[in-house]
Structures are given as structure tokens and as C-alpha cells.
Amino acid sequence: MFAGKMRLYYGRWSYKYEMAARVGAAGAIIIHTTPSAGYPFRVVQTSWSGEQVELPAESEPRIQVKSWFTEDAARKLVALSGNDFDKLLESASRRASSRCRWA
């Protein structure tokens, strides 16, 4: 939506975690695709493989669980839930579908 395929701040992982916290989510899963990110998953692995520390949040909301999956891993997880990844992706791409909820 926003500006088509142009990469914007709203597509960054940090913004996604911030928004998840702002709407009260306990956690967020980012599904990595090389075309949408502009870099391979290996960059994520080497950037986040060590211990991660975060300063305490003052008044800003934070989520408890942050996760980053490859598309293949996400497809497997979604299939285990009895859902179809491609259908969820299609639903999420429509403006009327502001939140993707599935069990």
C-alpha cells in the first residue's frame, strides 16, 4: 500500500515491533523475504545471533516476544495451524484487512 514497492520506514522491522507494542500485542513475528527486505536472511542471522540487550522502557510500550522467520519457516508454522499461507498473505495485502488474526 503506502508507496507501492518502495521501501519506507513503515516496512522496517523496528517500526513493525513498535506498532505491535502500541496496539497491545504480546509479540510479533516478522516474515523475511529477500525481495521485500532487499537483503538475504543471512544478514538477519549474523546481525542478531548474539545476546540482545534493551534498555528498560520508560513510558513507551514494548512487546515481550520478537521473532524473525524465513518465509519457508513461516509457511510451515501457518500450515501447522491449519491455515493457508498464501490466503493469509492475500488477505493481509488488502486495506480492509488491517489486522491478521489466526489461531
Stockholm file with secondary structure:
# STOCKHOLM 1.0

chainA/1-103         MFAGKMRLYYGRWSYKYEMAARVGAAGAIIIHTTPSAGYPFRVVQTSWSGEQVELPAESEPRIQVKSWFTEDAARKLVALSGNDFDKLLESASRRASSRCRWA
#=GR chainA/1-103 SS CTTTTSCCGGGSHHHHHHHHHHTTCSEEEEEECHHHHSSCHHHHHHHSSSCCCCCCCSSSCCCSEEEEEEHHHHHHHHHHTTCCHHHHHHHHTSTTCCCCCCC
#=GC SS_cons         CTTTTSCCGGGSHHHHHHHHHHTTCSEEEEEECHHHHSSCHHHHHHHSSSCCCCCCCSSSCCCSEEEEEEHHHHHHHHHHTTCCHHHHHHHHTSTTCCCCCCC
//
